[in-house]
Structure formats: C-alpha cells, structure tokens
Amino acid sequence: MIQRVFPVLFAAAVLFVAAGRMPAQTNLSADLVMQKLANKLASVKKLGYKYTFEYSYPTRDSRTVLNAQTYFDLQPADRPDGFKFQITGEDRFSIYNGSERFTGDKKSKKLWVESSPTFESRGDTFLLNSPLALKYALPTIIKDPAIQKKASVSNIQGREYYVIEFSLNKAALDSSGRISEVRVDQHTAYRVTVDKKTLLPVEVLQTNDKNDESVKSTFAEVTEKPLIPSPLSWYFSSFTKDYELQDNEKLTLIEAGRASPDFELASFGSADQVSLDRYKGKLVLLEFWITHCQFCIAAVPRLNALSQRFREKGLHLISINMHDPQATIGLFKNKHKPEYVILMGGDTVAKPYGVGAYPAFVLVDKTGKVVYSSSGLEEKELESAIVANLPE
C-alpha cells in the first residue's frame, strides 16, 4: 500500500513547494494533529465560508468549478446532536432545516422538497470533503491504524498551516463523511490544509493512484461568526411565492427480479426513437444521469472502460439523460467523450424505474428482467452482475 500511495503524496508535496508553500516541520504526530482538528470541528457551533469546488481530469480535458456561500449551524438549540445548513450557489440553493431538505433552481424557479431525509440523502456536491464531512469522518480515520497518515507544518504567505495527509485503501469519503468502497485496486489520497491558528480546514485535495483525476474543495473567509440567515429562510413555504413547488414523490429504484418497463426515447445526435424492446435477447446496462452532476461526470471514463471491455461479449450500454436540453448534452459529450448511446427526455421514465438520484444504474438481462440496480456506480458489484449475465 505504501509503495502505491506515496507517489501520489509525493506529487502533492512537489506541487506544494512549487506554489511557494514550504514545509517547516515534518515530525508531527498525525493522529495528534487530526485529533486537534476533530476536537475543533466537534466544538464549532456555527460556521460560514465561501466555497469553491473544483473537479479536474486534465488528460480528459475535463474541469468543473462550482462556487457557493455556505452557512452551517452545527449545534442547533433544537437538535443538539444534529446540524442545519444553507448553501447558495450561482444556479441553485440547498437548505436543510433539521427535518426537511429543499433545493431551488434559480433559473427555472422550481423548488423541490424532501421530508425527513436520511443522513445519506442530505449529501450534496457542496458537502463533499466539507468541514461537516470531516467532522464525521475523522474519528473513524484516527482510530484505524491501517490508514496511512502523516502531518507537517507549512508556511503559506507568512501564515502557518497544518498539512494532514492520509490515504484510503479501496475507499473514498462521500458527502456525508462515510468511508465508501470504490475500485478494488485504487487508493484515494487526501491532503487537508488546516489553519494552525483557528484549527479549521481551508482546503481539501483528493487524488488517486490510478489517474490524474482530482477534487479540490477550498474554504475561504472561514468564520465562526457568520451572518445568521433570516428565521423564515429555513421554511420552504417562504420560497413558494417566487418558486414553483414540484411534486417530489419519494422514489425507490427498481429492484432485481422485476420486469423492466419499456420506453421509447429520442436518440441524441439522430432522428431515431429508441425503445428498450429493440434490445430483447440482449444484456443492457441503463444509466440515468444529468449533466450538472460531479458523480455523473466521474462515471464517464469508467463506463467507457466497461463498454470497451464487454461490448464484444454482448453488453449494450444505454445512457439516459433525464431532462437537459440537447445543446447542453452536446457540450457534455464534446467535453467528457462518452462512447455509448445517449437518449434524451428520460424524466418520463424516472418514475417507472424509481430513479430519484444520479447517476443510477439498472442491468436488464436478455429476458427483459432487472438483474441488478444501484444508485451510484459500484464497479465491483456491477462487473460481477455483468459477467454473470453475459449471453452465452
């Protein structure tokens, strides 16, 4: 594990020096520094910062940048063991008030409300590697002796910062701070930069030892005394004057063993209408996705690899975009290079398939029966299901 992960960490250190960030001390106890950060995050009551999320995959000419203003109430008076947040981005906002999560699209003026969301469903791109995610992840990481960790002190523009580095074997952190399984042969490396004076994180860089894909979360103007939002802003009813409330029926992804509902959708780039019935007698993998979704973007090269590996053996990969305009899908295709069929207008089949999160995957065997389904790309399980159901 050390031989495979430390090249990534060394590369990160080289970038650190190149940016004028010179390590001043490298003999610190990583567990001690991480415990300081964990203790601080556990004690913080309110937190505000300007957030920049940057997803980069240079060899595929892929880069996505999102910005938002973030407010956290980490110890609300009515929920001493919970949290609330308001995240306002350029195109949308997301608010969790302790019992409901609602999101608004600033352009379409549509509002979606989810009542009593599970911990995992509160997750959001803006929460990935956030202080909130670190708050829940660090205690587990500190206790696990198998996780490689190190810490140092670096001087950045005259200010001292702790630099914490750790790697997860076959795993990565999700938006809620859980350690979730990823590729069996992949190590995910993290570099967390912490202000030594405030003991609060200012940057998290996530890389891996398989490619040059990276996720960087930057927290600027971090303060424990943020501007407190209006009390009425915590209620979705306060937005219904300007936003159209959408039917947000809770959907459960179709399960294995059920017959796959047929559909007929327009094919991107042609005048064809494609139906699932056309693929009777064949093994079909359906992907449901949207363009503005970091996890959908990250899935493209992995789906390309799956398609290349199993195409000649009988697998047909059909990617179903839910609601994006054709021009937006065209930009996505030119930038991220998916190498499989793309269909449009998939929101008409979201309900029959129970799709409520993206990306979602459904594997349909040659008889038209669902043999596998998953919200999120679980490559190991998906590959096993494909191999088990390939046509003879």
N, C-alpha and C positions, 0 to 999 in steps of 0.2 A: 504493500500500500504506500509506503514512504517513497519508494522509487517512482511511483506513478503520479503522486500528488505534488511532491515538492518541486518538480519543474514548473508547474503552474504557479506555485507560490513564489518561486524564484523570479519568474517573469513579471509577476505583480510587483516584486521588490525593485526590479530594474526600472519599471515604469515610475515607481515612487521616487527613485533617485533622479530620473530624467526630469521629473516635474519639480525638482528643487526641494523634495521632501527627504531630508537626510536623517536616517535613524540615529538616535543619540544613545540608546541603551537597548540591549537585546537579551539581557539575562533575567528578565522578569518572570515571575510565575504566572503562566497563562491563566490557570484556574483562579488565582487571586484577583487578577485584573478583571476577568469575566464575572467573578462574584461581585466585585465593586459595581460593575455595570448592571448586573441583575438586581442588586440591592437598591440601586438608584431608581431603576425603572419600576421596581415594586413600590417605591415610596412616592413617586410622582403622582400628583393629583390631577393636574391639568397640563396640557402640552399643546403648543402650536408651532407650526413651521411651514415654510414654503417648500414644496416637494417637487423634485424632478425625477421622473422615471425614464431611464434610457435603456432600450433593448438594442443590442448591436450584434450583427453577424457579418463581419467585413467580407469574408470570402464569398458570401452570397449577396453582397451589396444590399444588405438589409439593415435598416435603422429606424427605430420608432422612439419618439420623445413625447412624453406627457408631462404637463405641469399642473399643479393644484395647490390651493391653500388648505391646510389641514388643521382641524381642531379636535383634540381628544379630551374627554372627561374620563379619566382612568379610574377614579374612585367616586362615582356619583353618590350623593347622600342617600338616594332611594335604592341603590344597588351597590353595597359596599364591596361585593365580590365581582362586579361587572365593569362595564365601560359603555360609553357613548361616543359617537364621533360625527363630525360633519366634514365632508371633503368636497371642495368646489373646484372643478377643473374648467378647462376652456370650453368644452362642449357639453358637460354633464355635471351633475352633483349627486352625491350619495350620502344619505343620512341614516344613522342607526340610533334610535332613541331608547334602547334597552328592551323594547318589546317588538318594535316594527322597524323594518328597513325599507326605505323608499328611495328611488332614484328618478331623476328628472333629466330629460334630454332637452337642452336649451334651444336647439334648432327646431325640432318637431313639436316642442311644447307638450310632450307626453310624459305622464307620470306613472310609475309602477310601484306598487306597494306589496310587501311580503310580511305577513303577520307571523309572529313567533318563529323567526328563522332559527335554524340550528346554528351552532357555533361555526361550523364549516361554511355554511351558506352566507354568513356575514362577510366572508372573504371577498376581496376586491383587488384589482390590479394595483390600486394605490396603497394597499396594505402589505404588498409583497416586500419582505425584508424590512418592514417598518419597525419603529420602536415598539409598537404593540406586538408584532410578531416575535421580536427578540425577547420581549418580556416573558412570553410563554415558552419560547424555545430554549433559552439559556439554561434554566435549571436542569433540563434533561441533558443538554450537551455537557455541562460541567460535571455531572455525575457519571458520565460514560467514559471510562478510561480508554476505551478502544478508539475514541475520536481524537485524531491528531490535532494538537493545539499549540500555538506559540504566541508570545506577546512581546512588544517592543515599545519604545517611546520615540516619536519623531517630531522634529521641529518644522512646522509649516508656516512660513511667513511670520516668524517670530513668536509663534504660539505652539505650546507643546500638546501633543495628542498621543493617546494610546493607540496602538495598531494591533488588533487582535486578528489572528488567522486560524482558521480551523477547516477541516475537510470532512465530508460525509461520504461514506462508502456505500455506493448503490442507492443513494438517497439525496433528497433536497428538501429545503423548507418550503412549505406552502404559505398562502396568505394569512392563515390563522396561526402560524408558528409551529405546526405539526411537522415532524420529520416523515416524509412520504417516500416510498420506494420509487426509483427511476430505473434507468438501464442497468442491467446486471453487471456490466463491465465499466461503469462510469463512476468517477469520483467528482463530487462537487466541492469546489473550494470557495471559501468566504473570507473577505478581508473587511473588517469592521473598524472604522476610524472613529475614535471617541475623544471628545474634548476633555483633556485632563482636568480642567478646572471645574466644568459643570458635570462631568461624568455622563454626558448624554451623547448619543451617536450623531455624527454629521454625515456619514457616508457608509454604504454597504456595497461592495463589489462582489458579484457572484460570477464565477467562471467554472470551467470543467476541463478535464484532461483529454477530451476527445476532439474538440474543435475550438474555433475562436469565438464561439457564441458567448455573450456576456450580458448581465443585467446589472445596471448601476442605479442605486437609489441614493439621492442626495437630499439632505435636510438642511435648509438654510434659514437663518434668523430664528433658530430654535429658542423658544421661551417657555418658562413655566407659568408665565403670567399673560396668556394670550387674551385677545379681545373675546369676551364671552358672547356667544350668539344670543339673539333675541329668544325669550322663552317660547314664543309662538312658532319659531322656526323648527322646533322639534316635532311638530304635528303636521302630517301630510295635508290635512284639511286647509292649512294656511296657504297651500300652493294651488288648490283646485280652481281658484279664480283665473289664474294665468296658464294652468296646465290641464290637459285633458287626462282624467284618470282612466287607466287602462285595466281591462279585465286581466287579472294576474292569477288565474286559476293554477293551483299548485299541481305540477305535472310529475308523474313518476315514469322514468324511462322504461320503455317496453322491455319485458323480461324474456330470457331464453325459454323456448318451448312454445311461444305464441306464434301465430301466423303473422307474417309481415304485411302491413297494409299496402296495397298497391297505390301508385301515384303516377302522374304524368306532368312533367315539368319541362320548361324551356331549357335548352342546352346553350350554355354561354358560347358565343362565337359562331353560332349557326342558327338556322331556322328550324332545326329539329325539335320535336317534342319527344322526350324520353320517358318511357314507363318502366317500372320495375318488372312488369310482366315480360318485357323484352328479354330479361336475363334468366328466365326459367331454365332450370337444369344447370345453372352455373353458381359458383360461390361469389357472393357480392359483399363488399365492405362499404357501408354507408357512413359518411362523415357529415355531421351537421355543424355549421360554423358561421361566424360573422367576421367581417374584415377587421374591425377595431377590437381585437382580442389578442393579447400577447401570447396566450397559450395556443391559439389557432395558428398564429404566425410560426411559433416554435415547432408546431407539429408538421409543417410542410416538408422539411428535409427528411424527417423520419418516415412520413408517408411515402415520399418519393422512393426511399430505400425499400420500404415494404413492397411497393408496387413493382419495382425493378426485380426484387428477389422472387416474388411469387406470380408475376404476370404470366410467364410461360407455363406455369404449373396450374393455371386455371382461375386465379383470383382477378376479379374485376373491382376496381376502386372507383366509387362514385361520390364526389364531394358535393354536398347540397348547401348552397348559401341560403341563409334564412330570409333576408329582406334587403340587402344592399343593392343600390342601383347598378345597372350594367357597367356604367363608366367607372364606378368605384371598384367593382370586381376586376375590371380590365387593368386598373392601376396596380391592384394587388397581384394579379397574375404576372404582370410585367416585372414587378419588383421581386417577388418571392419565388417565382418559377415552379408552381405546382405542375406535375407531369401526369395528370389524370383528368378524367371528365369532371366538369363543373356544371351543375344545374342551378337554376335561379328560381326564386319565389318559394323557397322551402317552408316559409311560415305557414303555408296551407297544410303542411303535413306534420307540423310540430306537435299538434295535439294528439293525432293518432299514434305517433311514436313516443309521446310523452317527453319531448325534448324541452327542457327548461333552462339548460346551462350549456355552455360551449367551451371547447368542442365536445360533441357526443358521438359515440361510435356504436353501430349496430351491424353485426355479421349475420348474413342470411344465407342458408345453405341451398343446395340445388332443388330442394322440395319447396322452398319458399318459407321455411321455418327459421325463426330467430334462434341462433345458437350461442350468441354472445352479445352483451351490451355493456357499455361503460360511459360514465360521464368523466371525460378526461382520458388522455392517451396512456394506458397501462401496457407498455410494449410487450413485456414478458407474457402476460396473460393473453393478449391479443394474438401474438405469434403462435402460441400453443393452440389456440382455438382455430386459427387458420390452418395450421399443419394437420390438425385432427379432422378437418372437414374438407380438405382439398379433394376435388374429383379424382376418381381412380382412372 
